[in-house]
Amino acid sequence: MTSQAYLIDAVRTPFGRHKGGLSGVRTDDLAAAPLVALLKRHPDLDPALIEDVILGDANGAGEDNRNVARMAALLAGLPATVPGVTVNRLCAAGAEAIVQGSRAVRAGDLDLVIAGGVESMSRAPFVMAKPDTAFPGEAKLWNTQLGWRLVNPLMPDAWTVPLGVAAQQVAHEFGIGREAQDAWALRSQQRAAAAWAQGRFDDRVFEVNGVTRDESVRPDTSAAALAKLRPAFTPDGTVTAGNSSPVNDGAAATLVGSAAAVERLGVQPLGRIVASTVAGVSPERFSTGPVPAIRALLAKAKLGFGDIAAWELNEAFAAMVLSCLHELPEIDPELVNVDGGAIAYGHPLGASAPRVVMDLCHTLRRRGGGYGIAAACIGVGQGQAVLVHVE
């Protein structure tokens, strides 16, 4: 018999800007921080009862190498008997961790699991392929911070363009211009700043290394300031640093468990993980990846667009969100990212999707409950969508 899987609790670090307040924290230590915070919030929980630690991580080339989930569990002081596994679905890696944890709970394989994600983009190293000869004439260093590296020559050039170029190409196809993208970016910043000012993150964001707030939120952003920014990728492009998500560092962790685990802990869960889907699209159209994932999820759950009370679309680029909304006209934009999105908060790849899932649950609770969908686009042409329900 299938069990229910509950999001019992969720915490995260502030998201630090590139080379900002969290850049001095090792990636594995950063991953351990929300695990420690979760355990502090539940002092009666025997850590030995946690049956697995699943973390998403998109890079894995630096201090997050060799299974950062296991390293984080050990660094957090969990018993050595608690295992850990790292998963990688790029920008949705942390949501994939939550999905895999909840799937195991529903199947009865696990009773209680920590799931989340980490990324330190500031500390992502350069890598170099081993030379084919003993004395190579030239060697190329690849920056692992973001995007393609060590590209397979069999990949078509169209597939491996920078993500911002790909996003603006799709937006241009849909007639989504610079003004609309800047307007969405301004909306994101204003809503995120308001959410912080109203204390909406006080219950789940904890101090790390002296950083108490998301460092990329800019309360003073204006339409005029955004309009002055130069295109980031092509001279005549529409994607800028202002209407893109920034490069960030951060970590998030959730406690996922069965109804029995919820009862033992004696807490009200944040919500229930109902179902999830993933979908593939052509790599250069990665920005539309959430579209087929969302449609498939609604069909699987036998729900309509009108049944969804709130949406979270991870804002890799304003062009990406607006392209998805163009293809999903059934969605009311006012129900999307009601407290702003990654353009303001930041996009530390492995930790981003857990943030949208936990924010969605809190939004639903504040608004009276119901169903919500959290979705993310994924580099190399995928999309993921997660359905939650809050009583």
N, C-alpha and C positions, 0 to 999 in steps of 0.2 A: 504494500500500500504506500502510495506517495505521501510524503510528509510536506509540511509547509516550511519555508525558509524565511527567517526574519532578520532584518537589519537591526540588531539589538542596540548598537551604539556606534558612533563614528567621530573621529577626531582628525585634525590635520595640523601640520606646521603652518605658519604664515608662508606665503610664497615669496621668496626673495628674488629681487631683480638680478640680472646678470652681473656677476662680480660684486654683488651686494652683500647684505648682512649675513647670508647663509653660505657664501662661497668659501668660507674658511672651514666649514664642517665637512668632514669626510662623508662620502655618499653612503657608506654602510652605517655610519653613525646617524646620519640623517634618517635612514630607513628605520633604525631602531627607535628613534624618538617617539613616534606615535604609538608604538607598541608599549613603551614604558607608560605613556600617558593613559592608554586604555586600561592597563593594569591598575594604575593609581585610582582611576575612577571606579573600579570594582574591587575594593580591597578584600571582599569576601570570596572572590573567585580564586580557586586553586589553579595556578598557571599550568599545572600538570594535566588539567582537564582539557586544555586547548589541544586539539588533535592534529592541527596542521596550521602552518603560516604560508599564505599564498600572496606573493607580491608581484605586481606588474613593474616592468623596467624596460624601457625602450633602447637603452644604450648598451650597457653591459660590457663596455670596453675599458673601464677604469677601475675605481675602487668598488664598483658594483659588479665586478666579475666573479665568476665561480659561485653562482647561486646566492645573490644578495639577500634573498628571503631567509635562508638558513643562517647567514652571517648576522642579519638583523635580530633574529630570534635569540641567538647566543649572546650578542652584545646587549640585548634588552634584559638579560638575566632569566629568560625562560629556561626551564629544565632542558638538559641535553636530550631528553627523551621526546621533546616536541620537534617534529620535523619541519622542513620548509622547502618550498618550491617557487621558482621564479618563472613567470610567463611573459611572453612578449607578443602583443598585438599592436605594437607601436603606440599611437596616440590613445588607443582604447585598452592598453595593457592593464591598467588598474581596474577598469570595469570588467575585463576578462577574468581577473583574479576573483572579483566578487561573484561573477557568474559561475565560475568553476566551484567556488566554495558553496554557493547556494544550491548548485546542482547536486553536489555530494551530500548536502544535508537533506534535500528532498528525496534522494535515492536511499537514504538511511545509512550511507557509508560514514558520515561524520555527524557529530552532534553539535560541536562548537569549533569554530575556525576563525582565525584572524585573516582578513583579506584587505588588500590595499595596493599601494604603489609608491614608487620613489623615482626621482630624477634630480641629479645635480648637473645642469647643463653648463654651469660655470666651470666645473671640474672635469668635464669630458675631455679625454686626452686626444692627442694626435696619434695616428697609427701609420705604420709603414709595412707594406708587404715584404716578405722575405725575398731577397734577390735570387734570380735564376742562376747567376754566376758569382764566383768568389769575389770579383772586383767590379761591381756594377758602375757604369759611368754616371748614371743619374738615378735618383730614388725620389719618389713622390710621397709627401706626407699628406694624410687625409685627416681633416678635422671631423671628429665623431660627434660634435655638438648637435648637429641637425642635418638631415637630408642624406643624399646618396653618398656612398664612399665605396672604393674598390669595385666600381661598376662593371658588371659582366658585359662584355662587348656584344653578346647576343641580344641584349635588351634594346628594343627600338629607341631611337633618340627621343621620340615624343613621350615615352614613358618616364624618362629620367630628367625631365626639366625640373627646375626648382619648384617647390610646392606653391609659392606665391605666383609664379608665372602660370602654372596650371589653373589655379583658382581664378585669376583674372581673365584667362582665356574663356573659361566657362561663363563667368559673369558677363563678359562682353557678348558672348553668344545669346545670353538671355536679356540683353539690353540693360544690365545693371551697371550704372556708371559710378564715377568717383563720388559725386555728391551723396548718393544713396548709401554708399559704403561708409563715408565719413559720418553721416547722420546716425548710422547704426553704432559706429564706434563711440560717438558722443553719448548716445543713449546708454551704452554699456558702462562707460566711465561714470556717468551721473548716477545710475542706479546702484552701482557697486559702492560709490562713495556714500550714498544715502544709507545703504544697508549697514555699512561699517559705522556710520554716525549714529544709527538707531540701535546699535549693539546686537545686531543679529548674528554675529559670529562669536560673541563672548563665550558661548557655551560649548564651542567646539574647536576653536583655534587657540593654541597655547604658545607661550613664548619659547623661542629657541635662539640661543646665542645673542640675547638682547633684542631680537626682532619680535615685535608683538603684532604687527599688521602686515598685510600684503603690500609689498613695496612698489608694485607697478600701478596701483590705483592712483589716478591723478584727479583729485577733486577740482582742480583749476582748469581742466581741459575745456576748450571752447571750439566752436565751429571754425572760427577764424584761424586759430592755431593749427587745427587739423588741415585746413585748406592750404596752408603754407608749406606743408611737408612735401618733399620731392618723392616721385615714384621710386619704389625700392628695387625693382627688378628690371624694368625696361624704361627707356626715356619717355615713352608716351603711355605708360601703364597707369592703372588705377589703384593698385595695392601699394600702400605706404606703411611705414613703421607705425603710424597712428591708427590705421584700421586693420592691423594685424595683431595677433597675440604676440607678446614679447617672449624673450628667452628667460627661463626662470629655474629656480631650485625649490624643491619642496617634497614633502612626503605626507601620505594619508593612510589611515588604517581604520577598518571597520570590524566589528564583532558580529559574525553571522552565526545563527544557531537555530535549532529546532524549537518547537513549542515547549518541549520539556526543559530545554536550556533556559528559555525565557522565564518559565515558572520558577526554576531553581534560583535564578538571579533576582527574581522579584522586581523586575523593572518593566516599564512600558516601552516596547520596541519602537524604533523610529518608523518602521514600515515593514512591509513584506515584499520580498523579491518574487515576483509572480512568474515572469518568463523573459526570454531574451532571444535575439536573433542576430546573425551576422550576414552580410551580403558582400558580393564582389562587384566592382565596376572596373572599366578600363583605367589603368593607373593614372593617366593624365586627367581623368574625371573624378579623382578621389574626393573632391569637394562635394560631390553629389552622393557619396556612399551612404549617408544616412537615409536617403529617400527610399530605396528598396528595402532597407532593413526595417524602417518604420512601417511600411505597408505590409511587409511579411509578419511583423510582430502583431499588428492589429488583426490580421487575418487569423493568426494562430490563436490569439486570445478571444476571438469572436467579439471584438469591440469595434466601434466606429470612432471617427475623429472627435465627435461630439461627446464621447464618453471620457475624454482625457481632460482633466482639470488644469494641468500645468505641464509645461515642456521645458526641458533643458537641452540645448544644442551647444556642444562645446565649440566656442568661437575661435577656431584656428585662424580664420580671416573673416572679416565682415562679408567679403565676397562669397565665402563658403556658406554662411548662414542664409544670406539673401538668395543664393542659388537654390538651396534646399527649400526655402519658403516659396520660391517661384514654382518649383516642381510639386509642392504640397500646398496648393491654395486653400485646402480645407482647414489648415491650421490658422488660428487667430494669432497674429504676431504679438498681441498684448499678453498672451499666455506663455510666451517664450522668454526664458531668462529674465524673470521678473525682477531679480536683484542684480542684473548685469551678468557679464560672462567673462571668458578668458581674455578678451582684449584688455580688460581692466585687471582682473585678478592675476593673470599670468597662466602660462601653459607649460609647467614642468611635466614633460610628456607622460611618464609613468604614473604620476600622481594626479593628473588632470581629471580623468574620468571618474575616480572615486569622489572627487569634489562635486561634480555635477550630480552624481547619485545622491550624496548626502544633502546637498542644497535642495534638490528636488523634494526629498522627504520633508525637510523643514518647511519649505514653501507650502506643500500640501497640508501639513499639520496646521500651519498658521491660517490657512484659508478654508479649513473645515474638512480636510481629508479628500479621499477619492483616488482615482487612478492618475498616474503620471508616467511620462516616458522621458528617459535620459538617453541621448544619442551622441555619437561622435563620428566624425570623418576620420579616415585612417590612411596614412601614406601608402603608396603602392596599390591604391584602389580598393579599399574596403570601407564598410560602414558597420556600426554596431548600435543596437538599440536595446534598452533594458526597461521593462515594465515593472513599476512598483505600485503598491496600494497602501494607503494610510487610512486607518480607521478614524 
